[in-house]
Amino acid sequence: MKIVGFLVAVVLLTGSGSQPPQQVVALFDGKTFQGWEGDTTNTWQIEEEALIGGSLAETVPHNDFLVTTQPYENFVLRLKFKLLGDEGFINAGIQFHSQRLDDPPYEMIGYQADLGQDYWASLYDESRRRKTLAAPDSALVETLLKPNEWNDYEIRTQDGRIQLFLNGRRTVDYTEPDKSIPQSGYIGLQIHGGGKAKVFYKNIMLEKLP
């Protein structure tokens, strides 16, 4: 089911000196699926101003994504997430510079800021190179991650340089060497298939960069 909408908030922050104002938009209004499309009947719901995907009672049948109706290029994306489920298998992530696939139609192709066991705060290439492009030291992640609680995640992407931050600390600094890889596209919130897991996303704010 597709729900087409517009961005729900725009704020202009005045820059200093010769820097232009930075535009910040709220991608989720906390109440509706406005500006997003996906399986909002069976997989995705809204509770307590959070977008929630998956289930703790039933196995999630396949990867599923709630996707913005608008593409983005250079930006800083900030949000909060919480991931619950079977310790042996919980996984989710945030797609960016991505597109939906035609086959299977529920999949996406592009970068993913990963979440989950063995993949926390790493950069994965979903459905394309199918591998982790950059990952933090596991010892660092252990000091940063708050399991089963709300965590802050930040994605900074500008002209091929991608940085990920978990709870304020940088975990990935990656520059794309392949100039054919698109540096624009849609943002998608993922719940991974194959396990009993539930992911929560809220306070989703995007700052557009030049």
N, CA, C and O of each residue as an XYZ file, in Angstrom:
840
protein
N       0.835     -1.169      0.000
C       0.000      0.000      0.000
C       0.883      1.235      0.000
O       1.820      1.313      0.794
N       0.617      2.187     -0.853
C       1.436      3.391     -0.948
C       0.639      4.599     -0.469
O      -0.501      4.818     -0.878
N       1.261      5.365      0.399
C       0.657      6.589      0.889
C       1.573      7.729      0.502
O       2.706      7.811      0.975
N       1.084      8.609     -0.357
C       1.913      9.690     -0.872
C       1.666     10.933     -0.043
O       0.518     11.288      0.224
N       2.717     11.585      0.359
C       2.562     12.796      1.141
C       3.734     13.719      0.954
O       4.583     13.509      0.088
N       3.769     14.729      1.764
C       4.836     15.714      1.685
C       5.567     15.761      3.012
O       5.093     15.214      4.007
N       6.713     16.407      3.030
C       7.459     16.571      4.259
C       6.620     17.354      5.251
O       5.877     18.261      4.875
N       6.745     16.995      6.519
C       5.823     17.515      7.508
C       6.329     18.752      8.226
O       5.549     19.433      8.892
N       7.614     19.063      8.109
C       8.107     20.256      8.786
C       9.370     20.741      8.107
O      10.177     19.944      7.629
N       9.536     22.042      8.067
C      10.748     22.631      7.514
C      11.227     23.714      8.465
O      10.448     24.577      8.872
N      12.508     23.674      8.821
C      13.087     24.674      9.696
C      14.347     25.194      9.039
O      15.146     24.400      8.542
N      14.549     26.481      9.022
C      15.768     27.063      8.480
C      16.646     27.518      9.626
O      16.221     28.301     10.476
N      17.888     27.020      9.647
C      18.849     27.412     10.663
C      19.818     28.414     10.046
O      20.428     28.130      9.015
N      19.963     29.571     10.659
C      20.811     30.610     10.109
C      22.274     30.256     10.293
O      22.718     29.976     11.406
N      23.020     30.270      9.201
C      24.443     29.956      9.260
C      25.242     31.185      9.645
O      24.709     32.294      9.673
N      26.519     30.991      9.941
C      27.379     32.100     10.323
C      28.251     32.503      9.137
O      28.584     31.668      8.296
N      28.615     33.767      9.071
C      29.499     34.258      8.027
C      28.882     34.066      6.655
O      27.734     34.435      6.408
N      29.690     33.467      5.751
C      29.236     33.295      4.374
C      28.519     31.968      4.163
O      28.094     31.669      3.047
N      28.375     31.152      5.240
C      27.706     29.864      5.100
C      26.221     30.080      4.864
O      25.604     30.890      5.554
N      25.624     29.363      3.890
C      24.188     29.504      3.649
C      23.387     28.824      4.756
O      23.909     27.941      5.436
N      22.119     29.224      4.950
C      21.282     28.553      5.940
C      21.132     27.068      5.599
O      21.075     26.694      4.428
N      21.068     26.233      6.629
C      20.883     24.800      6.420
C      19.415     24.442      6.619
O      18.784     24.889      7.577
N      18.885     23.646      5.722
C      17.479     23.273      5.778
C      17.330     21.948      6.503
O      17.958     20.960      6.122
N      16.511     21.914      7.539
C      16.254     20.708      8.307
C      14.783     20.344      8.150
O      13.906     21.192      8.310
N      14.520     19.085      7.837
C      13.148     18.633      7.656
C      12.874     17.443      8.565
O      13.744     16.595      8.764
N      11.670     17.381      9.114
C      11.228     16.218      9.878
C      10.587     15.248      8.901
O       9.579     15.578      8.277
N      11.152     14.062      8.759
C      10.622     13.099      7.795
C       9.437     12.305      8.330
O       8.747     11.628      7.566
N       9.197     12.382      9.631
C       8.078     11.649     10.240
C       7.388     12.577     11.231
O       8.030     13.179     12.092
N       6.048     12.683     11.091
C       5.302     13.611     11.944
C       4.888     13.009     13.279
O       4.263     13.687     14.094
N       5.228     11.742     13.513
C       4.901     11.094     14.770
C       3.508     10.527     14.854
O       3.152      9.901     15.852
N       2.687     10.742     13.789
C       1.291     10.333     13.851
C       0.807      9.573     12.622
O      -0.065      8.711     12.733
N       1.367      9.886     11.441
C       0.865      9.313     10.203
C       2.022      8.811      9.338
O       3.192      9.066      9.622
N       1.658      8.086      8.269
C       2.649      7.608      7.299
C       2.864      8.609      6.168
O       3.382      8.249      5.111
N       2.469      9.865      6.385
C       2.643     10.887      5.360
C       4.115     11.001      4.979
O       4.979     11.170      5.839
N       4.392     10.907      3.665
C       5.758     10.991      3.183
C       6.471      9.652      3.102
O       7.652      9.595      2.759
N       5.756      8.567      3.419
C       6.329      7.218      3.397
C       5.435      6.269      2.634
O       4.228      6.491      2.543
N       6.019      5.197      2.075
C       5.226      4.158      1.423
C       5.784      2.795      1.803
O       6.985      2.637      2.020
N       4.880      1.804      1.881
C       5.284      0.455      2.247
C       4.101     -0.345      2.757
O       2.950      0.071      2.623
N       4.394     -1.495      3.343
C       3.348     -2.383      3.852
C       2.882     -1.887      5.218
O       3.315     -2.384      6.257
N       1.996     -0.906      5.192
C       1.480     -0.335      6.428
C       0.255     -1.081      6.939
O      -0.396     -0.646      7.889
N      -0.056     -2.218      6.298
C      -1.163     -3.057      6.758
C      -0.670     -4.163      7.685
O      -1.247     -4.393      8.748
N       0.410     -4.851      7.277
C       0.863     -6.014      8.029
C       2.193     -5.830      8.754
O       2.400     -6.404      9.824
N       3.095     -5.036      8.182
C       4.467     -4.985      8.709
C       4.757     -3.758      9.549
O       5.435     -3.856     10.571
N       4.252     -2.598      9.134
C       4.603     -1.338      9.790
C       3.411     -0.721     10.490
O       2.292     -0.745      9.977
N       3.659     -0.169     11.664
C       2.630      0.504     12.438
C       3.221      1.717     13.131
O       4.433      1.930     13.111
N       2.360      2.504     13.741
C       2.786      3.687     14.489
C       2.251      3.588     15.903
O       1.050      3.419     16.112
N       3.152      3.696     16.878
C       2.768      3.714     18.281
C       3.681      4.676     19.033
O       4.895      4.669     18.828
N       3.115      5.486     19.884
C       3.866      6.399     20.740
C       4.903      7.192     19.943
O       6.063      7.314     20.336
N       4.442      7.728     18.806
C       5.246      8.593     17.938
C       6.486      7.895     17.388
O       7.517      8.528     17.160
N       6.377      6.592     17.178
C       7.480      5.819     16.589
C       6.954      4.962     15.450
O       5.830      4.465     15.509
N       7.776      4.787     14.403
C       7.495      3.841     13.332
C       8.039      2.487     13.774
O       9.205      2.365     14.150
N       7.177      1.471     13.722
C       7.535      0.157     14.260
C       7.353     -0.893     13.176
O       6.305     -0.968     12.535
N       8.405     -1.718     12.978
C       8.340     -2.800     12.002
C       8.642     -4.135     12.639
O       9.463     -4.231     13.551
N       7.956     -5.190     12.143
C       8.241     -6.540     12.614
C       7.328     -7.015     13.710
O       6.300     -6.399     13.991
N       7.711     -8.127     14.336
C       6.885     -8.763     15.355
C       7.746     -9.601     16.285
O       8.719    -10.220     15.855
N       7.383     -9.620     17.562
C       8.044    -10.492     18.531
C       7.286    -11.795     18.712
O       7.780    -12.727     19.347
N       6.071    -11.859     18.148
C       5.243    -13.050     18.292
C       5.365    -13.992     17.101
O       5.240    -15.207     17.253
N       5.611    -13.432     15.910
C       5.688    -14.234     14.690
C       6.977    -13.912     13.932
O       7.478    -12.789     13.982
N       7.504    -14.917     13.229
C       8.704    -14.717     12.423
C       8.430    -13.745     11.285
O       7.448    -13.893     10.558
N       9.295    -12.758     11.134
C       9.172    -11.818     10.013
C       9.510    -12.590      8.737
O      10.623    -13.106      8.626
N       8.591    -12.688      7.769
C       8.787    -13.588      6.623
C       9.922    -13.198      5.685
O      10.573    -14.072      5.112
N      10.169    -11.910      5.521
C      11.230    -11.453      4.611
C      11.605    -10.022      4.972
O      10.895     -9.349      5.720
N      12.732     -9.569      4.429
C      13.104     -8.167      4.616
C      11.958     -7.266      4.180
O      11.275     -7.545      3.195
N      11.758     -6.195      4.916
C      10.717     -5.255      4.515
C      11.178     -3.841      4.837
O      11.884     -3.612      5.819
N      10.763     -2.886      3.985
C      11.236     -1.510      4.078
C      10.066     -0.528      4.014
O       9.163     -0.667      3.189
N      10.102      0.448      4.886
C       9.224      1.604      4.798
C      10.061      2.714      4.183
O      11.108      3.071      4.725
N       9.613      3.269      3.050
C      10.481      4.082      2.193
C       9.915      5.485      1.999
O       8.703      5.659      1.874
N      10.792      6.480      1.975
C      10.363      7.847      1.707
C       9.823      7.957      0.280
O      10.255      7.231     -0.615
N       8.893      8.855      0.086
C       8.356      9.090     -1.251
C       9.201     10.084     -2.030
O       8.915     10.364     -3.194
N      10.237     10.618     -1.399
C      11.108     11.601     -2.043
C      12.561     11.141     -1.926
O      12.964     10.652     -0.871
N      13.363     11.290     -3.005
C      14.792     10.949     -2.930
C      15.603     12.097     -2.330
O      15.161     13.246     -2.300
N      16.808     11.754     -1.850
C      17.688     12.752     -1.252
C      19.113     12.498     -1.706
O      19.462     11.380     -2.086
N      19.945     13.552     -1.664
C      21.335     13.450     -2.119
C      22.284     13.655     -0.948
O      22.516     12.716     -0.186
N      22.836     14.842     -0.779
C      23.749     15.120      0.333
C      22.945     15.527      1.570
O      22.072     16.392      1.490
N      23.242     14.903      2.711
C      22.440     15.203      3.900
C      23.093     14.660      5.164
O      24.033     13.867      5.120
N      22.555     15.122      6.296
C      22.789     14.506      7.599
C      21.440     14.003      8.085
O      20.498     14.785      8.218
N      21.336     12.711      8.351
C      20.106     12.108      8.856
C      20.324     11.711     10.309
O      21.259     10.977     10.630
N      19.457     12.199     11.179
C      19.531     11.858     12.598
C      18.219     11.216     13.025
O      17.140     11.671     12.645
N      18.322     10.159     13.816
C      17.125      9.492     14.322
C      17.459      8.703     15.574
O      18.626      8.547     15.935
N      16.421      8.208     16.232
C      16.579      7.297     17.357
C      16.028      5.932     16.951
O      15.041      5.846     16.220
N      16.677      4.858     17.432
C      16.189      3.517     17.141
C      16.243      2.657     18.399
O      16.999      2.922     19.334
N      15.417      1.624     18.385
C      15.438      0.587     19.415
C      15.152     -0.730     18.717
O      14.228     -0.814     17.908
N      15.936     -1.767     19.020
C      15.789     -3.062     18.353
C      15.635     -4.157     19.402
O      16.485     -4.328     20.276
N      14.528     -4.895     19.294
C      14.214     -5.966     20.239
C      14.058     -7.284     19.496
O      13.726     -7.297     18.311
N      14.297     -8.399     20.193
C      14.056     -9.698     19.580
C      14.976    -10.783     20.067
O      15.710    -10.614     21.041
N      14.924    -11.925     19.360
C      15.763    -13.069     19.701
C      17.226    -12.672     19.613
O      17.662    -12.110     18.609
N      17.991    -12.966     20.673
C      19.402    -12.588     20.676
C      20.160    -13.209     19.516
O      21.076    -12.590     18.975
N      19.799    -14.402     19.133
C      20.512    -15.080     18.056
C      20.292    -14.455     16.701
O      21.104    -14.633     15.792
N      19.171    -13.702     16.550
C      18.922    -13.107     15.242
C      18.050    -11.868     15.385
O      16.825    -11.975     15.440
N      18.661    -10.712     15.443
C      17.943     -9.443     15.326
C      18.743     -8.567     14.378
O      19.959     -8.432     14.518
N      18.060     -7.978     13.420
C      18.757     -7.161     12.432
C      17.785     -6.188     11.803
O      16.617     -6.504     11.577
N      18.288     -5.001     11.527
C      17.500     -3.963     10.851
C      18.497     -2.979     10.261
O      19.695     -3.261     10.230
N      18.025     -1.831      9.792
C      18.945     -0.855      9.239
C      18.233      0.271      8.528
O      17.013      0.248      8.360
N      19.009      1.257      8.110
C      18.481      2.413      7.388
C      19.121      2.466      6.012
O      20.325      2.686      5.887
N      18.318      2.265      4.989
C      18.788      2.398      3.606
C      18.911      3.872      3.233
O      18.143      4.702      3.718
N      19.875      4.199      2.373
C      19.957      5.544      1.805
C      20.658      5.457      0.459
O      21.364      4.490      0.173
N      20.452      6.486     -0.368
C      20.901      6.448     -1.764
C      20.438      5.130     -2.401
O      21.207      4.468     -3.097
N      19.203      4.767     -2.162
C      18.696      3.438     -2.531
C      17.462      3.520     -3.418
O      16.820      4.564     -3.537
N      17.149      2.375     -4.042
C      15.967      2.226     -4.876
C      15.275      0.915     -4.502
O      15.909     -0.009     -3.993
N      13.982      0.846     -4.759
C      13.280     -0.426     -4.621
C      13.597     -1.314     -5.817
O      13.792     -0.823     -6.929
N      13.646     -2.614     -5.585
C      13.816     -3.574     -6.668
C      12.458     -3.987     -7.226
O      11.449     -3.954     -6.521
N      12.445     -4.372     -8.485
C      11.226     -4.914     -9.081
C      11.024     -6.375     -8.685
O       9.889     -6.834     -8.553
N      12.128     -7.105     -8.494
C      12.043     -8.521     -8.171
C      13.148     -8.897     -7.189
O      14.317     -8.896     -7.575
N      12.826     -9.220     -5.925
C      11.486     -9.156     -5.341
C      11.104     -7.710     -5.007
O      11.980     -6.904     -4.693
N       9.830     -7.373     -5.067
C       9.397     -5.984     -4.929
C       9.544     -5.415     -3.525
O       9.482     -4.201     -3.334
N       9.739     -6.293     -2.537
C       9.878     -5.799     -1.166
C      11.328     -5.471     -0.825
O      11.587     -4.944      0.257
N      12.294     -5.766     -1.718
C      13.705     -5.523     -1.441
C      14.146     -4.147     -1.941
O      13.464     -3.508     -2.741
N      15.329     -3.703     -1.435
C      15.937     -2.457     -1.892
C      17.388     -2.714     -2.269
O      17.987     -3.707     -1.858
N      17.942     -1.801     -3.058
C      19.334     -1.858     -3.445
C      19.975     -0.526     -3.101
O      19.443      0.533     -3.436
N      21.129     -0.581     -2.426
C      21.830      0.637     -2.049
C      22.542      0.476     -0.719
O      22.648     -0.627     -0.182
N      23.025      1.588     -0.198
C      23.733      1.575      1.079
C      22.759      1.311      2.230
O      21.591      1.694      2.179
N      23.277      0.641      3.276
C      22.507      0.481      4.501
C      23.389      0.778      5.708
O      24.465      0.199      5.862
N      22.926      1.681      6.557
C      23.518      1.876      7.876
C      22.925      0.777      8.754
O      21.754      0.835      9.129
N      23.737     -0.214      9.075
C      23.247     -1.471      9.626
C      22.992     -1.393     11.128
O      23.560     -0.569     11.844
N      22.100     -2.301     11.576
C      21.776     -2.485     12.990
C      21.680     -3.976     13.247
O      21.201     -4.723     12.394
N      22.127     -4.415     14.408
C      21.930     -5.812     14.775
C      23.212     -6.519     15.141
O      24.313     -6.006     14.941
N      23.045     -7.698     15.677
C      24.163     -8.492     16.157
C      25.242     -8.649     15.081
O      24.950     -9.042     13.952
N      26.474     -8.343     15.440
C      27.654     -8.409     14.561
C      27.676     -7.335     13.481
O      28.617     -7.285     12.688
N      26.658     -6.471     13.431
C      26.603     -5.457     12.364
C      26.332     -4.050     12.881
O      26.132     -3.135     12.083
N      26.319     -3.857     14.185
C      25.970     -2.551     14.734
C      26.820     -1.437     14.129
O      28.048     -1.512     14.095
N      26.125     -0.396     13.650
C      26.769      0.842     13.185
C      27.802      0.609     12.093
O      28.797      1.329     12.011
N      27.570     -0.392     11.256
C      28.445     -0.659     10.116
C      27.734     -0.266      8.820
O      26.526     -0.029      8.813
N      28.495     -0.199      7.727
C      27.956      0.192      6.425
C      27.912     -1.036      5.523
O      28.939     -1.655      5.244
N      26.707     -1.380      5.070
C      26.489     -2.567      4.234
C      25.972     -2.137      2.870
O      25.298     -1.115      2.745
N      26.295     -2.933      1.840
C      25.798     -2.654      0.489
C      24.714     -3.678      0.156
O      25.007     -4.809     -0.233
N      23.468     -3.263      0.315
C      22.307     -4.142      0.186
C      21.988     -4.456     -1.282
O      21.828     -3.553     -2.103
N      21.901     -5.761     -1.594
C      21.445     -6.257     -2.911
C      22.343     -5.849     -4.072
O      21.963     -6.034     -5.228
N      23.520     -5.300     -3.799
C      24.422     -4.847     -4.871
C      25.751     -5.593     -4.739
O      25.930     -6.630     -5.377
N      26.660     -5.107     -3.951
C      27.893     -5.850     -3.682
C      27.690     -6.891     -2.578
O      28.497     -7.805     -2.414
N      26.604     -6.734     -1.832
C      26.197     -7.708     -0.796
C      27.312     -7.988      0.204
O      27.620     -9.140      0.510
N      27.903     -6.924      0.700
C      28.967     -7.098      1.681
C      29.061     -5.848      2.563
O      28.568     -4.776      2.211
N      29.708     -6.020      3.715
C      29.971     -4.893      4.600
C      31.131     -4.086      4.036
O      32.212     -4.624      3.796
N      30.906     -2.800      3.827
C      31.917     -1.920      3.243
C      32.854     -1.345      4.300
O      34.028     -1.094      4.026
N      32.337     -1.141      5.498
C      33.148     -0.610      6.597
C      32.441     -0.941      7.902
O      31.212     -0.926      7.978
N      33.235     -1.242      8.931
C      32.654     -1.638     10.214
C      33.534     -1.155     11.362
O      34.754     -1.088     11.213
N      32.937     -0.819     12.504
C      33.723     -0.403     13.663
C      34.268     -1.607     14.424
O      33.832     -2.741     14.221
N      35.217     -1.341     15.292
C      35.727     -2.369     16.184
C      34.620     -2.779     17.161
O      33.926     -1.923     17.711
N      34.460     -4.065     17.370
C      33.389     -4.562     18.239
C      33.534     -4.057     19.675
O      32.539     -3.870     20.376
N      34.777     -3.839     20.109
C      34.997     -3.340     21.467
C      34.446     -1.921     21.615
O      33.905     -1.570     22.663
N      34.584     -1.102     20.558
C      34.027      0.244     20.591
C      32.512      0.188     20.663
O      31.898      0.924     21.435
N      31.904     -0.684     19.859
C      30.447     -0.801     19.842
C      29.920     -1.171     21.226
O      28.894     -0.647     21.659
N      30.607     -2.061     21.915
C      30.172     -2.486     23.245
C      30.119     -1.328     24.227
O      29.282     -1.315     25.130
N      31.003     -0.359     24.057
C      31.007      0.799     24.957
C      29.923      1.813     24.593
O      29.534      2.631     25.427
N      29.435      1.765     23.357
C      28.478      2.767     22.888
C      27.027      2.307     22.923
O      26.134      3.089     23.250
N      26.790      1.050     22.591
C      25.428      0.550     22.384
C      24.662      0.398     23.690
O      25.202     -0.053     24.700
N      23.391      0.785     23.645
C      22.473      0.564     24.764
C      21.452     -0.480     24.316
O      20.426     -0.121     23.736
N      21.711     -1.770     24.572
C      20.821     -2.835     24.090
C      19.402     -2.682     24.622
O      19.185     -2.375     25.794
N      18.431     -2.908     23.719
C      17.008     -2.885     24.075
C      16.524     -1.520     24.556
O      15.439     -1.405     25.126
N      17.337     -0.484     24.325
C      16.950      0.874     24.689
C      17.065      1.772     23.456
O      17.517      1.341     22.395
N      16.646      3.025     23.620
C      16.767      3.990     22.537
C      18.218      4.400     22.355
O      18.921      4.698     23.320
N      18.657      4.411     21.099
C      20.003      4.830     20.726
C      19.914      5.911     19.658
O      18.946      5.957     18.899
N      20.921      6.781     19.595
C      21.004      7.805     18.555
C      21.853      7.292     17.392
O      22.925      6.719     17.590
N      21.352      7.508     16.180
C      22.080      7.108     14.971
C      22.148      8.317     14.051
O      21.172      9.051     13.900
N      23.309      8.516     13.439
C      23.487      9.643     12.518
C      24.203      9.161     11.268
O      25.200      8.442     11.338
N      23.676      9.570     10.126
C      24.274      9.267      8.832
C      24.631     10.584      8.161
O      23.763     11.428      7.939
N      25.909     10.761      7.837
C      26.367     11.945      7.108
C      26.879     11.475      5.741
O      27.781     10.641      5.668
N      26.314     12.002      4.683
C      26.740     11.615      3.339
C      26.843     12.850      2.458
O      25.884     13.606      2.307
N      28.026     13.039      1.879
C      28.250     14.210      1.026
C      29.297     13.881     -0.029
O      30.459     13.616      0.277
N      28.851     13.906     -1.271
C      29.748     13.735     -2.422
C      30.609     12.472     -2.317
O      31.801     12.494     -2.624
N      29.994     11.384     -1.884
C      30.693     10.103     -1.856
C      31.360      9.743     -0.547
O      31.825      8.615     -0.386
N      31.418     10.677      0.399
C      31.967     10.361      1.726
C      30.806     10.077      2.684
O      29.886     10.884      2.814
N      30.860      8.926      3.348
C      29.798      8.478      4.239
C      30.375      8.277      5.635
O      31.365      7.568      5.816
N      29.749      8.905      6.607
C      30.146      8.737      8.004
C      28.926      8.302      8.823
O      27.826      8.826      8.644
N      29.139      7.338      9.723
C      28.089      6.876     10.618
C      28.499      7.173     12.053
O      29.672      7.067     12.414
N      27.511      7.547     12.869
C      27.748      7.851     14.275
C      26.724      7.105     15.130
O      25.529      7.136     14.836
N      27.185      6.443     16.174
C      26.317      5.762     17.123
C      26.468      6.439     18.481
O      27.552      6.463     19.064
N      25.358      6.989     18.972
C      25.359      7.684     20.264
C      26.508      8.691     20.370
O      27.191      8.787     21.390
N      26.694      9.439     19.271
C      27.629     10.549     19.266
C      29.057     10.223     18.868
O      29.862     11.138     18.699
N      29.403      8.934     18.710
C      30.762      8.552     18.331
C      30.786      8.021     16.897
O      29.923      7.236     16.503
N      31.775      8.455     16.126
C      31.874      7.998     14.746
C      32.320      6.532     14.710
O      33.279      6.141     15.375
N      31.607      5.743     13.923
C      31.930      4.319     13.791
C      32.405      3.961     12.393
O      33.081      2.949     12.210
N      32.058      4.780     11.400
C      32.436      4.522     10.009
C      32.805      5.837      9.337
O      32.119      6.845      9.507
N      33.892      5.821      8.572
C      34.273      6.939      7.705
C      34.727      6.313      6.388
O      35.853      5.830      6.265
N      33.830      6.334      5.413
C      34.037      5.588      4.162
C      33.877      6.525      2.978
O      32.920      7.297      2.915
N      34.806      6.459      2.049
C      34.691      7.206      0.799
C      34.532      6.216     -0.339
O      35.358      5.318     -0.508
N      33.464      6.378     -1.125
C      33.146      5.450     -2.202
C      34.160      5.571     -3.339
O      34.279      6.636     -3.945
N      34.897      4.486     -3.640
C      35.891      4.554     -4.727
C      35.289      4.368     -6.112
O      35.903      4.739     -7.112
N      34.093      3.797     -6.175
C      33.454      3.500     -7.457
C      32.537      4.652     -7.856
O      31.463      4.821     -7.278
N      32.949      5.432     -8.826
C      32.193      6.620     -9.227
C      30.871      6.287     -9.913
O      30.052      7.178    -10.139
N      30.655      5.010    -10.247
C      29.391      4.628    -10.883
C      28.280      4.356     -9.861
O      27.118      4.202    -10.238
N      28.630      4.296     -8.575
C      27.636      4.030     -7.531
C      26.836      5.301     -7.271
O      27.427      6.340     -6.975
N      25.499      5.251     -7.373
C      24.677      6.451     -7.178
C      24.844      7.048     -5.788
O      24.907      6.325     -4.793
N      24.914      8.370     -5.730
C      25.017      9.086     -4.472
C      23.753      9.901     -4.202
O      23.798     10.979     -3.608
N      22.644      9.363     -4.649
C      21.333      9.931     -4.338
C      20.320      8.796     -4.411
O      20.583      7.760     -5.022
N      19.173      8.992     -3.796
C      18.137      7.965     -3.820
C      17.237      8.079     -2.609
O      17.244      9.091     -1.908
N      16.461      7.033     -2.366
C      15.460      7.041     -1.307
C      16.035      6.545      0.013
O      17.038      5.831      0.046
N      15.385      6.934      1.088
C      15.708      6.457      2.432
C      14.682      5.402      2.812
O      13.483      5.602      2.619
N      15.144      4.286      3.350
C      14.237      3.203      3.734
C      14.561      2.669      5.116
O      15.726      2.450      5.447
N      13.537      2.460      5.918
C      13.696      1.855      7.243
C      13.445      0.362      7.110
O      12.406     -0.052      6.596
N      14.397     -0.453      7.572
C      14.309     -1.896      7.369
C      14.003     -2.652      8.653
O      14.448     -2.279      9.739
N      13.217     -3.742      8.497
C      13.180     -4.828      9.456
C      13.619     -6.069      8.686
O      13.081     -6.359      7.617
N      14.596     -6.803      9.225
C      15.148     -7.964      8.525
C      14.234     -9.170      8.696
O      13.625     -9.357      9.749
N      14.147     -9.984      7.648
C      13.331    -11.186      7.702
C      14.067    -12.367      8.308
O      15.292    -12.353      8.429
N      13.307    -13.399      8.692
C      13.894    -14.649      9.139
C      13.941    -14.856     10.630
O      14.379    -15.911     11.088
N      13.504    -13.884     11.401
C      13.523    -14.019     12.853
C      12.364    -13.280     13.487
O      11.589    -12.616     12.798
N      12.244    -13.396     14.802
C      11.248    -12.644     15.553
C      11.937    -11.402     16.102
O      12.724    -11.481     17.045
N      11.639    -10.278     15.515
C      12.304     -9.027     15.889
C      11.362     -7.856     15.664
O      10.448     -7.916     14.841
N      11.606     -6.806     16.405
C      10.784     -5.605     16.303
C      11.709     -4.397     16.392
O      12.506     -4.286     17.324
N      11.599     -3.499     15.425
C      12.445     -2.310     15.396
C      11.579     -1.065     15.516
O      10.470     -1.006     14.984
N      12.102     -0.072     16.223
C      11.404      1.186     16.466
C      12.285      2.323     15.945
O      13.490      2.340     16.196
N      11.683      3.274     15.219
C      12.398      4.459     14.737
C      11.576      5.695     15.083
O      10.357      5.702     14.911
N      12.238      6.735     15.569
C      11.523      7.993     15.857
C      12.477      9.180     15.748
O      13.683      9.014     15.569
N      11.908     10.382     15.862
C      12.677     11.633     15.789
C      13.576     11.658     14.551
O      14.783     11.885     14.645
N      12.965     11.422     13.397
C      13.717     11.279     12.149
C      13.864     12.649     11.485
O      12.912     13.175     10.909
N      15.068     13.219     11.574
C      15.329     14.578     11.088
C      16.419     14.542     10.031
O      17.430     13.860     10.195
N      16.215     15.273      8.952
C      17.175     15.327      7.859
C      17.611     16.755      7.596
O      16.784     17.642      7.385
N      18.921     16.967      7.612
C      19.518     18.264      7.279
C      20.126     18.180      5.890
O      21.049     17.398      5.663
N      19.626     18.968      4.972
C      20.149     18.947      3.602
C      21.483     19.678      3.545
O      21.647     20.757      4.115
N      22.431     19.066      2.842
C      23.754     19.656      2.656
C      23.932     20.069      1.193
O      23.280     19.512      0.310
N      24.807     21.038      0.932
C      25.022     21.477     -0.450
C      25.739     20.410     -1.281
O      25.996     20.620     -2.466
